[in-house]
Amino acid sequence: MNKKKIFNDPVYGFVTVPTELLFDLIEHPYFQRLRRIQQLGLTGFVYPGALHTRFHHALGAMHLMTLALRTLKDKGVKISAREGEAALMAILLHDIGHGPLSHALEHAIFHEVPHEQLSLFLMQKLNKEHDGALDLAIRIFQGTYERPFFHQLVSSQLDMDRLDYLNRDSFYTGVQEGRPGADRLIKMLTVVDEKLVLEEKAVYSIENFLVSRRLMYWQVYLHKTVTSAEQMIIRIIQRARDLVRSGHEVPASPDLHYFLAKPVSILNFSQDESILQRFVQLDDTDVWSAVKMWAQHPDKVLSYMSRSMLDRKLFKIILQSEPFDDDLGLGVIELIAEKFDLSPQDASQLMLAGRISNNAYDAAGKDTIDVLTKSGRVVNVAEASDLPNIRALGQRVEKHYICYPKEIAH
């Protein structure tokens, strides 16, 4: 069978799968599941075009990795065929442990189970199936390989993952200002002492990348309506979970029901293999079909929120830079209890409060974006740049929010 396949990608044109093993990984059910998980979760409620999947994104990130490795080789960096393939596997599989609806389930069902850890478990299972062929890919993914620049290409403040999702998400949302200029950044990559750096002339491109990242966060990922929708779906799943765990009948697919019924930690995943097998059966369809059933549920809170979600009757959201005072929250709960004839405890379930934050660049972090100056020094881009912008982009901006049903706002 010919496994040198070509995908036609709307963002980059033709994307080649360079080796048979990579093709076999793409064909695997674990990876095919990503076709059924949208990359941007509920962002389609605001940007109707944002319907692309994690499958698209993983292939795109692999394509950018191919370009990056070619650039580095052209500049004399020694990269063996084995290392190149391992780097492509690591980026291809970096999101394989993602649950449905973006990050919503990570917070609603599991107890501190980061998707990176699940990606690692799944990579280890694939490694067994392929007789250790992913050993090096796993070391690159974990950052334990002695040539750190490979890990930086997979996971850092300027990696192929970020470059693809900014490119792809700006394309599918239509937010043109979010394009990060990936081509030029990749052309400027080089390696010094086995660490990834960019040539000094890339400084303005790096600034453009950071600006587009900040813009995409506020305009797309943390858009206030998207935040409202995401918090609603998290609360719906938490409500279903609490009902199941207190003995109520709540219909759901067998695998979703399993996770609603019992708390699962990362330790459980590593001790009981069947849990991981259940997890890889989950995708966005499980959640949406459950929400459709829950819209008829006798529990008022669950049915109201589920119906609101299906009809896109999203909660009103107010954002401000200071925390909201407690009296406001209590007042909102009182109004909800009165309007919907609920106990104060149930009414509090229909008020969602929290905070969102974003900093485009962590200049003080351990994993900075470094620039090779013309004199041969390697410096943090925040120092290399005469632009005050990059320092400003390192400031964390925090906003507090409160969401509640629009019916009480009148």
N, C-alpha and C positions, 0 to 999 in steps of 0.2 A: 504493500500500500504506500502511495506517495504521501509522506508526512510533512513535506516542505510546503506548508499551506501559506496562502496570502489572504489577509482580511482587508476589506476596504473600509477604512475608518473615516468618518466624516471630518475629523479634526486634522489628521495627518496624511490622508490618502492611503496608499498601500502599506500595510504593516506585515512584515514577513516573520514567520515562525522559523528560526534558524536551525533548530535541531530536532531530532525525532523525540528525544526525551521531553523537551518543552511541549511538543505537540501532545504527547501522552498525558502530561500533567493537565493541559487545557481540556482534554477529553474526559478527565476524571470527574465522577459525580460531585466530588467536593467543590471542584472549580465551576462546573456547570451550574451549581446552585446560585452562583453569583449573578447569573442572568435574571434571577427572580428577586434580587435585592436592589432597590434603587439607590444610586450613589448619594442622592441628596434627600433621602427620607421624605419629609413632608413639604419640601421647598416648592414642589409643583403646585401647591395651593396658592402661591404668590407668582411664581414664574411658570406658566403652563408648559413651557418647553423642557423643563428640567426633569425629563423622564429617563435619562440615561442610567445605566446600571453599573454595579461594581465590576461586572465582567468587562464592560467597555474600558473602565478606568485601569484595570489590571493590564489589559493588552496595551493600552496607551503608555503606561509607565514602563512596560517592557520595551516598547519601541524607543522611548527616550533613552533608556539604559543602553540599547544597542548603539544609538548615536553618540552617547557619552563615551562608551568604551572605544569606539572608532576614533573619536577625537583624541583621547589619551594615547592610543597606540600611535597615531600619526605624530604625536609630540615625543615619541621615543619611550613612553612608559611600557615596560615589559608586562604583558598580560597574556597568560597561557590560555589555550582553548578551554581547558578545564575551569580556570578561574572565570573566564568570560561567561561560560554557560552557567556556572554556579551563581554569578551575580544576576544573570537574567532570571534564574529560578527564584532567587531570593526576592526580587522585586515583583515577579509575577504572582507569588504566593503571599505577599506581605499582608493582604487584607482578607485572606481566605477564612479567617476566624470571625468575620463580622456577622453580627446577628441581624435580624430583620429591622427595617425602618431606621437605618443609620445607627445612632447611638441610643435610641429610645429604650431598647430592651436591656441594654447594659446596666441602666440605672433602675429599671422597674422590677426586674425579676431576680437577677443574680446578686450575690453578695460579693462585691469587689472582684469581679471576673473580667479583667481587661481583655479586649479582643486580640491584642498582641500575643497574649499568653495562649489563647485558643488557636491562633494562627500557628504558633510554635508546636502545639500538640498535634495539629493536623499535618504539619510538615514532617514531624517525626513519624507519624503513621504512614505517610506517603513514602518516606525514606525506607521504612521496613518493606513496603510493597516492592520497592525498586532496588532492594538489596544494597542499601547504603549509598546509592547514587546521589543522594541529597546531603551527604555529610558536610561538604564544603559550603553548600548554600545555607545550611543551618548555622554554621559558624559565622558566615558573613551576616546573616540576619540578626544573630545575637550580639555581634560586635566582638567576637572572640578570635577572629582570624587576624594573623600578625600583620596584615596589610590593611590598616584601618580605613583607607580611602574607599574600599569596596562597601563597607558598612555605611560610610557617609553618603554614598550614592543612593543607598536604600533608605536610610533614615538619618536626617540631620536637618538643619534649618534651611538648607537649600538642596533638597534631594529630588530624585526623579518622581517620587510620589507627589510631592507638592507641585512640581512643575506641571505634571499632567493634570492634577485635579483643578488647579487654577485655570489652565488652558481650556480644559474640557467643560468645567462648570461655567466659565464666562461664555463659551460658545453656546451651550445649551440654554442658558438663562437669557442670553442676548445682552448681558452686561459687558459691553465691549471694553470698558475701561479696566476690566479685571484681567486682561491678557498680560501674562508676565514676561513676554519676550524670551520664551524658552530657547529658541534656536540660537540666539546670540550668546546667552548665558552658557549653553552647552559648549559652544565653540571656544569659549574663554576658559574652560576648565583645564587645570593641569595638576600635577602631583609633586609635592616637595616633601622629602623625608617620609614617604608613604602616606602623607595626609593630603586631602583634597583642598586645593586653593584655586582662586581665580586670578587671572592676569589683571594688573592694575587698571588697564583700560576698560575693564568691566564694571568699574565703580558705579557709573550712571545706570547701567543695566541692572545692577543689584538694587540700586535705589528704586528703580522702576518696579522691580519684582516685589520689593517690600511694600511699596505704595499700593500696588495692585492687590497684594494679599490683605492689607488692612481694609481696603475698599470692599473686597469680596466678603470679608467677615461682617462688616456692618451692613452692607447692602444685600447680601444673600444669606450667609450661614446664620447670622444673628439678627436678621431682619425681624422686626417686632412681631409681625403676623406669623412668621415661621416659628418664632419662639413660642407664641401662644399655642399654635397647633401642636408643636412638639411636647409642650408641657401638658396639654390635654391628653395626648395619646399615652404619655407616661402615667398620668393619673388614672386613666381608664384601666390600664393594665394593672396598676397597683390596686385599684378598687376590686377588679376581678380576682386578683390574687388573694386579697384579704377575705373576700366572700368565700372563695374555695377553701381557704385554710380555716375558716370558722364553720365549715360544714355545709355551706349552701351549694345547690346545684348551679354550676356555671358551664354551659356548653363550650367546647373548644376542641380543636384537633387533638388527637392523643398525645402528640409530642409537646404541644403548647400547654396542654392540661398538666402534663407531668411537671413542667417548670413552674406553673402557677401553684401547684399543690404542695411543693416542698422547697425549702430554701437550699440552694445549691452553691457551694463555694468552689474555689479553684482546687482545693484539696479533693473534693468529691470527684471532680473531673479526672484528676490524676489517679485516683484509687479505683474508680469504676468506669471501665471503658464504654459500657452501654450508654452512659450519660452523653458522651461525645457523639455517639451514633444517633442519639435522639436530637442533639443540637443541630447536626448537619441536615436534618430533615426540615428544619424551620426556615421559612422565608417570609417575605411580605404578605403572601397569600394567606398564611395561617392567621396573621394579625387581622387583616381586613375581613376575612370570612367570620372570624370571631366577633369583631366589632358589629358586623351586620346582624349576627344572632343576638348580641347583647342589647341591641337597640330595642328588643322586645322583652328584655328581662324585667321581672317584677321589682328588682331593686331600683328605686327612683333615680339615684345618683348615677348608677351604671347606665341605665337606659337613656337618661337625658343626655349624658355626655357622648354616648355612642351615636345617638341620633344626630346630635349637633355636629359631630365629626363627619358623618356621612353626608349631611346636607351643607357642609362648610359654614355652619353657623358658629364661627369661632368666637372665643371669649374676647371681650374688650381687654386691651393691655395698655397699661400706663407705665412709662419708663421715666426714671429720674436718676440723677447722680448720687443723691443721698438716700440712705435707707428710709423706708416708709415708717411712720410712727404706728405703734401698736393700736392706738385708738381707731385709726383708719381701717385697719384689718378687722377689728371687732365690729365696727359699724357695717362693713361690707357683709360680714357673716350674718349679722342681724337682719339686714335687708334680704339676703338670700333665703334665710330661714322663713321669713315672712312671705316672700313671693312664692316659694315652692312648697311651703308647708312642710318643712323639714326640722328635725332636731338640730340644735346648734352644732352638734358633733358631725352630723351628715352635711349640714350646710357648709362647714369648714372645708369639706372635700371639693366644693365648687369654687373655692378661692385658691388660686395658685400664686405663690410668691417666691421670689428668689433673686439671683443676680447673674448677670452675664459679664464676661470680661474678655479683653482682647489686647495682646500686644504683638505687633507685627514682627518684632525682632528682639530676641533676648541677648543683648550685647554683653551681659555679664555671665551668661550661661557657660557650661563646660563645652558647649558645642557651637562655637561661633562661626560666622562666615568670614573666612580669612582671605586676604589679598596678598599677592606677591608683587612687591613694589619693583620699580625699575632698577633700584640699587640692590635687589636680591633679598631684601628683608621680607618676612611674612608678618603681616599685622592684621588685627581685627578691622573689618571694614568700617567700623564706627570711628577708628582713628585715621584710616587711609583717606576718608572722605572729608573734603572741605565743606561738605553740605551739612548744615545743622539738622536737616531732615532725618537722617538715619538715626541720630541720637533721639530725636523726638519720637520716631517710630518705635523706639524701645520702651516708651512710657506705657505702662499698663492702664487701660481705660476701663472703668467698671461702671455698670449701670444696674440699678435695682428695678425690678418689675413687680407688678401685681396684675393678675388676670381674674376676671369674673364674668358671669353671664351678662350679655348686653341688656337683657330684660330689666335688670335692676338699675340700669343707668338712666332710664327715662325719668 
